[in-house]
Structures are given as structure tokens and as C-alpha cells.
Amino acid sequence: MEKRVYNFAAGPSAMPEEVLKEAQRDLLCYPGAGCSVMEMSHRSAEFQKIAADAESSLRRLMDIPEEYAVLFLQGGASMQFSEVPMNLTHQGETTAYIVSGSFAGKAFEEAKRWGNAVCVGSSEEEGFTFFPKIKASDIPKDAKYLHITGNNTVFGLCCNTLPETGGVPIAADWSSAILGREIDVRKHGLIYAGAQKNIGPAGLTLVIVRKDLILDPADRVVPTMLRYKPQIDADSMYNTPPCFAIYMAGLNFKWLESQGGVAEMEKRNKAKAKLLYDLIDASDIYSNRVNKEDRSITNVTFTLPTKEATDRFIAEAKDAGIINIKGHKAAGGLRASIYNGVSMQAVEYLAEFMEKFRV
Ligand SMILES: *Cc1c(COP(=O)(O)O)cnc(C)c1O
């Protein structure tokens, strides 16, 4: 087998090796089915059990109460930028958005197509270096929800303390921190996440939503495929679901449970992040511009003094078996995404490389 490299990709990203190996073992023949998961009907008893087990495992991992639906959808987190307003509000109604990064900005733009979306806090002018603090009184009285991007993947900042909303439900994009840190579902009306960061392969989108918040029916113009209610009624199988991605997510959930669950992952991710941030803070050449209390434990961004040094860092890292360390084009610089699938050993290897690198 070819050697696996140290992969710090922001998404699709590294998955736990045990999970990949289990999938490999069962790739040709899923036990008892005589065929691959990719080849079986989504209506078969085998697949129904795969999907139901994945959901119950996730419910245990995140302590998701009964009054919340769990949906396995498609379209990515980006589709939710539209689906959230379309399912929770009538056209033209007011919603509130905190713009703490590029994906947050995109979510806000989509919401404006549907209704009266109001920005109640932004760190755009400061280059997304902090999570904007707001007061409950900043949220319009008639806002149906407050949208936040829990973890800003591109700039590496996180909403480490949820805002006080005075009872307005929080709808949050937790794509890049879900299952990597504890998230109190009860403090949210809705949580969504693209799977390719910390759940499983691309192609699957997770939505956790308090059922009483969903408009039923949604406005007439909302296509059936974009409505939550028909998907809830059909256990996320209104049409063919992303079967293989759901199966892989299920394996990952099972692995997470065997490792001690989300609390343990948070502990590990904090230790991994601390190693890198301590190194960056003590260094003369690396820097991180994010407000310390808003730093992400899953996406660590840093810069070198010059473009020449940055390019050479990326090239030399590649020779050392470290890939996908380049920052997002909107942020520049460098970024190490250190989700659950990235081991402490991989982060130690990166830290050693960073220590040795000279400008
Ligand atoms: C990656 C990401 C997205 C986009 O996800 P897609 O599944 O590609 O649509 C949106 N929001 C956040 C916070 C992300 O990290």
C-alpha cells in the first residue's frame, strides 16, 4: 500500500484510519447482505438498520432530545443557507445574522433573498479576527431566529460562548466543529453541518432541528426537496439518500463512541490546538491574528512574514509528507485543520516541522 501522508485538509478532511479500514473490509460484501452498501436498496432491511443505527449513535453522542429531528440530507451546508430560512420563516419575515466569516456572509446573503435578514454583528471590517459580541437587545423583536456560524473554518475563529438571545432560537452552522467539541443541542433551535469536515465523506448534510420550529406547511413556493417536513416523515428517505456517506458517518459515530465520545474528542482537540497555538505565540516568525478567546480548536490559522516564506513552507511541508496546509484563499497564510481524524501524533509531527522551519 502507498504511504498515507499527514493531511490537514479543511474538508473533505482526514478520517480516522480505523473507520477507513472497517469500510475497506466490508466494501465488497457488507456482512449478511452479499453485496456492497453502495449496491443495496435504500429500502432494504440492511440499509434501514444502517441508517437507524447511525441516527441513534449520533443522538447518544450529542445527547439530542426527542423533540429534535435528525435529518440526513444533501446539498451541503451551503444548501442550508437557503433551507433554514425557507423552513423556519414565511417569505419576507425578519431573521438576524451574525457575520463572523465568509460562510456566515454567504448564509446572510441567501437569507436576504428570502426575507428581511438583518446583520446584528459583524467582524468583516476587522478581517474576521473575533466573534462579534451582541446583546439580546440587538436582535430585532420580530426575528424568528438568530443565525450564527459556530466555527469559522476559513479564519479559524469560534463562537466559544453562545450569545444571549432573550428567547430567540439560535440556528447554527457547526460544519467544522460538530463532534469535535461539546455543543449543547438544547441551546439551539437548529444545527446544521456539511459532513466532509468531521462527520464522514462529502455528499451528506446533517440537520438537527427542533420540530416545533418548522413551518408546516412551508410557503407554497418552497420545492418539496427543500422542505424538512417530508424528509422527517420519510426518515430522510423522501428520495434516494446518500447511502454510502450515511454508512461511513455511522462507522465514524461508532468509532467516536468507542473512543469516549465528544467530551474526549474535545479534550484531544484542545490539546492538539494548544500545542500549535503555544508554538505560534512563542515564535518570532509565526503569528495568529484571532482574538485569543475566540480561537478555534479545529482550524488553526497562522501566517509567516512573507509570501516567499509561505510558499516555501508549503513546498517543504509537502516534501515532508504534510499536505493541505495552505490557508483558504480568502484568508491567505496557512491553516492546519485538526479534526477528530487527525491524531495527536500527526499534530506533533507538524509542530516539529514548524519548529525546524527557518525564514
Ligand atoms: C465547509 C463549510 C461550509 C460549506 O459546506 P458545503 O458542504 O461545501 O456547502 C459552510 N459552512 C462552514 C462553516 C463550513 O466550514
The ligand as an SDF file (V2000), in Angstrom:
LIG
                    3D

 15 15  0  0  0  0  0  0  0  0999 V2000
  -17.2630   23.9570    4.6040 C   0  0  0  0  0  0  0  0  0  0  0  0
  -18.2560   24.8640    5.1960 C   0  0  0  0  0  0  0  0  0  0  0  0
  -19.4110   25.2520    4.5060 C   0  0  0  0  0  0  0  0  0  0  0  0
  -19.6970   24.8060    3.0950 C   0  0  0  0  0  0  0  0  0  0  0  0
  -20.0360   23.4850    3.1150 O   0  0  0  0  0  0  0  0  0  0  0  0
  -20.5840   22.7380    1.8070 P   0  0  0  0  0  0  0  0  0  0  0  0
  -20.9900   21.4340    2.3830 O   0  0  0  0  0  0  0  0  0  0  0  0
  -19.4280   22.6720    0.8630 O   0  0  0  0  0  0  0  0  0  0  0  0
  -21.7050   23.5180    1.2740 O   0  0  0  0  0  0  0  0  0  0  0  0
  -20.2970   26.0700    5.1470 C   0  0  0  0  0  0  0  0  0  0  0  0
  -20.0890   26.4990    6.3880 N   0  0  0  0  0  0  0  0  0  0  0  0
  -18.9740   26.1750    7.0840 C   0  0  0  0  0  0  0  0  0  0  0  0
  -18.7770   26.6970    8.4600 C   0  0  0  0  0  0  0  0  0  0  0  0
  -18.0290   25.3380    6.5100 C   0  0  0  0  0  0  0  0  0  0  0  0
  -16.9180   25.0090    7.1880 O   0  0  0  0  0  0  0  0  0  0  0  0
  1  2  1  0
  2  3  1  0
  2 14  2  0
  3  4  1  0
  3 10  2  0
  4  5  1  0
  5  6  1  0
  6  7  2  0
  6  8  1  0
  6  9  1  0
 10 11  1  0
 11 12  2  0
 12 13  1  0
 12 14  1  0
 14 15  1  0
M  END
$$$$
